[in-house]
Amino acid sequence: MSTLYITEFCDLGYTAGNGTAAAGSQPPTAEQTVSIGGVSAQSSAFQNNTRFVRLHTDAICSVEFGTNPTATSAKARLGANQTEYFSVPMGFSYKVAVITNS
């Protein structure tokens, strides 16, 4: 079974010179997984303090963000074994939906 791995962060990391790093500040605020299949599946709502999410997929899929998102193959596509960071609005109970793609 294919899986979308979701890691939530409240902030980005910082370098020694106080520059922002393109990586989530550890520890994450939450972690969850969603099974990827032929119909859109939603994650649980992100934590209230989540501002960034890291998505990693082990299969080709499409994702959509929102308070009640529905993913379709026409939405943002991720390749197998791809990892991406996304900014999400804090405190709006956002979720991510995922569906298989080719």
Steps between C-alpha positions, in 0.01 A plus 500: 500500500627847410529768766520879528710596803414837656722680749373824652723787615427827678822665379792462263852430622764770533867506407776630728481842334125524581408418141195289436568147383266319262435226754250452777609578853516182707314356674194504274162602641336185360546212257239298315455279195227464240456199271514585130232340285265552208266730695589821680596447866544779757746539782391604847489875558842652560589623849400863576865610508604324176640743241699261279452140393746256352341250264679184392336251269615152407277499189392740225205702629320834491424715805264783589492717815199661668251465785313228308724420201438251223800387299468418131761399246483859365638642829865542608693184406778346706734236362578173674746550786466881477515728805362855500442772759185714493388801701145479638287758681532458874183440704261422212472121547658435161533144370664342199320261268681248282414275204708272280626635168717380212 
